[in-house]
Amino acid sequence: MVTLPLTHMAGTHTPPSPSDDAALIEESLADPDRFAGLFDRHADEIYRYAARRLDDVTTAEDVTAETFLVAFRKRKRYDLSKADARPWLYGIASNLISGHRRSEVRRLKALARQAPEPPAGFEERSAERVTADRLRPALAAALTGLRSAERDLLLLVAWTDLTYEKAAQALGVPVGTVRSRLSRTRTKIRRFLESHV
């Protein structure tokens, strides 16, 4: 297990501008310490993505640390024409999360078995929140029925601010594949929810 200092992972912040990620990576080829700047910029964001996918703080920290370790080792192969390194980092993280796929599927199946919580008083909760809570088990069940590539894409797009183009870059597929796969996946989810809710 690789341990990196992930001291401020729980908080939220505005992600820094990725405008010179490529410059940091290029500089790190001569001065490896410069790579720490990439970690400082994006570790929180990668951690939040891994934590949502895995629902386990320790495993999410491990995936985050390993993501940056893999990125550091592969930095010579990074396409320096890409100013924003986030798609590359998300791609690495998604591949590492796939190593924990059984854990993710077990968690989704457990969520699917949970009975929806009864709604609290109207004053305490909005209608959207009540609907979301009631759909959570069915949505978790729908996610377990997806192929891993479909689940990776859907959650990457839903939980990050990546465009379709950057999601395609992260997953190493053409943008047309992202569009068609996402459309088919959304249709599968919608049909599942219509038949189970």
N, C-alpha and C positions, 0 to 999 in steps of 0.2 A: 504494500500500500504506500502510495506517495502522499506526503503531507505537505501542503503549502498553506501559508497563513491566510485564512479566509475570515478575517476579523469582522467585516461589516456586511456579511451576506444577508442577514435578516432584513435589513432596512431597504427602503426603496430610494432610488435616485434617478435623475435624468442621465441617460447614457451620454458619454462624451462624444464629441464629433469624431467619426472614424476617418476624417479626411486625410490623416497621415499615418494610418496603420501600416500601409505598405512601406513608408519611410522608416518606421520603427523596425519593421522586420528586416529591411535591407541593412540598416545600421547594425542590427544585432548579428549580422553575418561576420562583421569585423569586431564588434564589441558585444558579446553575448549578454552582458548586463542590461543592454537596451531593451531586450525582450520583456523585461519586467514591466515596462510601460504598457505593453499590450495586455498583460495580466491585470494591471491596475485599471485599465479602461474597461475591460469586458468580463472580468471574473464574476462580478455580481450578477450580471445578466445571464451568463451561462449557468451559474449555480441555480438561479430561480427557475430556469427552464428544466434543468435536471431534477430539481426538487419537486416540481409539479408532476413530472413524468413518473418519478419513482416513489414519491411520498415517504422518503427516508432521508433524514438530514445527513447521516454519516455516509450513505452511499452517494448522495448528491455531491457532497464535498469530495469524495474520492473521484467521482466522474469529472468534476470540475478540475481538480488537480491533474488528473490523467489527460484531460483534454489539452491543457496547456503544455504538459510534458510532451505529448505526441506532436503538438504544433511546433514546439521548440525543435524537436528532432527533425521535423519535416520542413522547417522554415526555408531551406535552400530551394525547395521545389515550389514555394509560394509564387503565384502569378503576381508580380509587382505592379502590373497594370490595374489591379483591383485595389482601390484605395481603402475600401471597407473590408476588414478581415472577419467581420461577424459571420457571414455565410459559411466561410471556411471553418470557423470555430464551431458553429452550430452543426455542421456536417460531421465533424470529428466527434462532438458530443453525442449526436444521434447514433453514430456507429457504436460508441461505447455503451450507450444505454441499451442497445440491442443485445449486448452481453448480459444484461439484467432483465431481458424480456420476460422470463418466467415470473420474476418478481412483480413486474408491472401488470402482467395479465392476472396474477393472483390477487393483486390489490383491486383491479377493476372488477373481477368476479365477486370479491367480497363486497364492494360497493353496490353491485347489482343485486345482491341478496338482501341488502338493508331495506327495511320498510321506510317509506317516506315519513319524515317527521310531520306530526300534525301541525297545521298552521297555528301560530300564536294570534293574539288579537289583531284586528285590522290596524289599529293604531301603531302597533309595533313593527309590522312588516308590510312591505309593498306587495302588490299583486304579482309583480315580476319575480320577486324573491320566492314567493310561495310556489309559483309555477316552476321555477328553476329547482327548488328543493324537491318537488314531486317528480321531476324528470330525471334527477340525478341517478337513481338506480337503473332506470331504463337506458339512459345515455351510457352509463358504464357498461351495461350489457351489450349495447350496440358497438361500443369500442372494442370489446373483446372479440366480437365477430369479424372485425376487419383484419385483413392481411397486415403484416407488420409495416410494409411500405406505405400502405394507405394510412395507417395510424400515425406513422412518423410524419407524413406530409400534413395531415389534418392538424395535428397538435403543434407542429412547427409553425404553420400559418396562423393558427388560432392564438397561440401563446407568445408570439414574437411580433415585432413590427416589420418583418421582412416582406418585401414585395414578392410577387410570383417569380420574378427574374432571380432575385437573391435566394429564394427558397430552392429554385432549380439549381443554382450554383452550389448551395449547401448540400443538396442530395446527389449532385452529379448527374442530373437528368436534364433533358431539354425542357424549356419553358412550356412548350406545347403539352408535354407529358404531365407537367404540374397541373395545367389547366384541366386537361381531360380527366386525370386521376382524381383531382379534387372534386370535379363535377360528379363523377361516378360515386365517389365516397359520400358526398353530401346526399345524393339520391338514396344510397343504401341506408344511411342514418335516418333520413326522413321516413322511408318505408318501414324501417324497424320500429321507429317511435309511433308511427300511425297504427301499427298492428299490435303494439304492446302497451299503449297508454290509454 
